[in-house]
Amino acid sequence: MTTTTEPTTGAVFLRLETRPLADLTPYPGNARRGDVGMILESLTANGQYRPLVVRELEDGTLVVLAGNHTLQALAAHGPGPCGLVTRHGDQERPCALCHGQTWEPTAQVTVYQCDDATARRIVLADNRTSDAGSYDDRALAELLAGLDSYTGTGYTDTDLEDLLQYLEEEAEEEEPEPDEDEDQEEEPATAGTATAGEPATSSAPATSGDTTPPAPPAPPGHAHLTLTYPVADRDETSRLITAARDVLPELESAEIVLRALRTLVAVIDSRHSPDGVVTVAALLKAAGVQA
């Protein structure tokens, strides 16, 4: 007789499916205390975009390892229609769970098989790795600034205002103080004068009201290139660079702009090819991205 035993290490993926909430059992003794209300707001605005991670026991019981508070939020929504409407720009949209129609609460789940120790590690790691993370405050501000509504994000207008104020204060603290000794020792050259072995120089007073701090020195072999945009284009550029860095995290913003320009030139040059067609592979190659 052949018997099936659970793996001693690791979790084995079995399937992806949608199940009624009554089929799912919360993990007993879960130490995490999540914000169910915030999760429910996200679900009603965005839908369930991430499946629950569940373990299938030998008797068929499905125990939730990751997503226990999402399970609670789905249960808190209850059967639909809920009548909730969220605003997205100028549009009003119904709840992203029930869509304003009859709906019995269900959840998308990914089903795994694992032993007791692995299940416990998954529960602990899912919570702990989230706690250990941090934020790039400037990138977060750019992401928030690109939205017209923060419904379903967990953030508010006040959060963005506080973040921008913090970044402004941080920038002021990082601004280097002028060196008084150097200011006293160095005298500006007058127009038409020169020291031995040096060309004549002229003094040019700074523009009144110009408080822009000087750019830091470029690394060896590099040079500064300043690009200016209207505010709307600047915000779009920041969002596009952030999206590109999600795919190519090893690149700095300057390298992303350069590769984007190379790709644009490849598109323009394609007009002179016999068929006028440029392939995706060619564009990726121009951008320095492996297909």
N, C-alpha and C positions, 0 to 999 in steps of 0.2 A: 504494500500500500504506500502511495506517495503522499507525503505531508508537506505543507507549505509553511515555512517559518519566516518571520520578519527579519530584515537585515540587521546586523549588529551595529553598524555605523552608517550614518548618513540617511537621507530621506530619498525615497524612490517615487518619482512622479507617476501617477496612475491615469488621471484624466482631468478635464475641465468641464464643469457642468453648472447648471442652475438648479438650486434646491429650495424648497419651502423652508422658512425659518424653523418650523417645527422639527425638521430633520437634523438640525444642527445643535450640538451641545457645547456650551461655553467651557473653556478650559478651567478645571477646578483649581482654586487657589491662586488665580492670576493676581500678581502683585501690582500690576499697573492700574492707575486710576485716570482714565482719559476724560476729555471734555466731550461728552456725548452730544450736547447741544451744538457745539461748533461743527462736529462731524455731520450731524443731521443737516445743518445749513449747507454744508458743502455738497451733500448728497442731493438735496433738493435743487441746488443750482447747477451741479455738474454731472449728476448721476453717479453710479458706482463704477468708477474707472479702474479700480484695483480689486481683484478677487480676494476673498478670504482664503487663508491657507488652513486646510483642515487635514486631520489624520484619520484614516479609516482603520478602525479596530477589526479584530477577527470576526466579531459578531455583526459587523456592518455599521456600527455606531460611528458618526462623524463628529470629531472633537475639534473645535476651532483652536488653532495654535497662534495665528496672527490675524488680527481683525476682530477681536472680541467686542471692542467698543463700537465698531461699525455695525456689528450684529445687533447691539443694543439700540443704535440709532435707527436702523431699519425697522426694528420692532416698535420703536417710539413713533415712527411715521404711521404705522398701522395701515389697514386697507385703504385704497383710494376710491374715488378722487378726494384729494385733500383741499382743493380749491386755492392752493398757494400759487402766486404769480411772482416771478422775479424779473427785474428790469435789466436789459443788456443794451446799453446805448439808448436808442429811441424805441426799442422793441420790448414788448412784454411777452414772457414765455412761461408756460405752465411748469409745474414741478417736474424735474428731470427724472424722478422715480416713477410716479404714477401717470405723468403726462395729462393730468386732469381727467383721467378715465378710471373705470373700474380696475382695481389692481389688488391682488393678494400678495403680501410681502414675500419676496424671494431674494436670494443672494447668489451671486456668481461665486463659485468656489473652485479652487485647485485642490485636488485630492492627492494626498501622499500616503505612503506606507513607511513607518519607521518604528523603532523600539521606544520604550519609555524614556530612556536617558536622552536620546536624540530629540524627542518631543519637548522635554524640559529645556534643553539647550536652545532650541528654536524659540521658545517663548521668552527666555531670558535675553537672548541675543537680539531679537526683534525690538524689544524695549530699550535695551542698553545702548545699542548702536545709534538709535535715534537720539538718546540723551547726550551721547558723546559728540554729536555734530556741532557745528558752529555756522556762522553766516559771514559772507562777504557783504558788509553793510552797503557799499556803493552799488553792487550788483542788485541787491535787494531793493534799494531805492529806485533803480532804473526799471525793474520789473513792475513795481507798484505804480510808478508814474505812467506806465504804458496802458493802464486800465482806466475806464470811465466809471467802473463800479467795483467795489471790493467784496460784494456778496459772494459767499462761498469760498473765500480765500482765508478766512480767519483774521483778516486785518481790517482796520478802519481808517478813515481819513486822519484821525488823530494819530494813529500809529505812524503814518507817513510823515506828518508834520513833525512829530517828535524825532523821527529818524533823520530828517533833513536838518533839523536844528542841531542834532548831535554831530552830524558830519561837518556842518559849518563850524561849530566850536572846535572840533578836532583839527580842521584845517588851519584855524587861527593859531592853535597851540603849536602846530608843526611849522609855522612860518618862521624862518630864521630871524633872529634879532640882528640889527646892524652892528657891526664892529666899530665902536667909537674911536678906538686907537687908529684904525685904518683911515677912518673919515678925517681925522685930524692930520695924519701924516701925508695923505695924498692930496695934492692940489690939482685942480683941473687945468689942463693945458689951454692956453689962450689961442685964439685964431691966428694961424700963420706962423706959429713958433714951432721949433723942433729941437730935439736934443741931438747930440753928436751921433752920427751913424743911423738916425731914424728919420723917416719922412715927416714932413710938417703935418700937424693935426689941428683940428678945429673943435671947439667945445660946442655941444648942442644941448641946451637945457631940456629936461624931461617935460613932456606934455603935462600941463596943469590938470590935476585930478587923476592922473594915471597911477593907480595903486596896484597894478598887476605885478606879482612877484616874478623875478627873473626865473627862467627855466633852469632846472639843475643841469650840470654839465653832462653832456652825452658820454656814454661809455666809449672806450677806445675803438676806433673804426666805425663809429656811428655818427649820425648828424640829426639835428632836430628838423622836423617838418611840421608846421602848424597848419591845421585845417579848421576853417570856421564854417558854421552852418546856421541857418535860421533855426529858431528854437524847435519848431515842429520836425525839421529834418534831423536835428541833433538827436532828438528823442528816438526817432525811427532808426537812426544809425546805431545808437546804443543798443536798442532791442535786437537789431540784426547781428551785431557783434556778439552779444550775449548768446543768441541762438547758435551762432557758429562755434563759439567756444564750448557749448554743451557737447558738440560733436567732435571738436578738435581742441580738447582742453590743454594740449601742450603748446598751443600757439598764443602769442601775445596779440593785442589788438592791432598793432602796426602790421604784423605779418598777415593777419586776416584781411586787412584793407588791401595790401599788396597783392595777395592771391586773388581777391575779388576783381581787381583791376586787370590782372593777367587773363582771368576768365572772360571779362568783357571784351578785351582785345581779341581773344580767340573767336568770340561770336561775331565781331565786326569783320575779322579776316575771312570768316566762312562765306561771306557774300561773294568773294572772288573765286570760290571753288567751283568746279564744273556743275555740281548739282545744288550748290547753295545750302547744303545740309551740314550741320555740326552735330556730332553724336554726344550722348551723355558721357561716354568714356573719354572723349576728347576734352570735354569741359572739366571733368574731374582731374584729368592729367594736367591741364592748364592751371588748375587750382592747387595742384600738388597733393591731391587726395587719392589714395588707392581705391580703385573701383571694387 
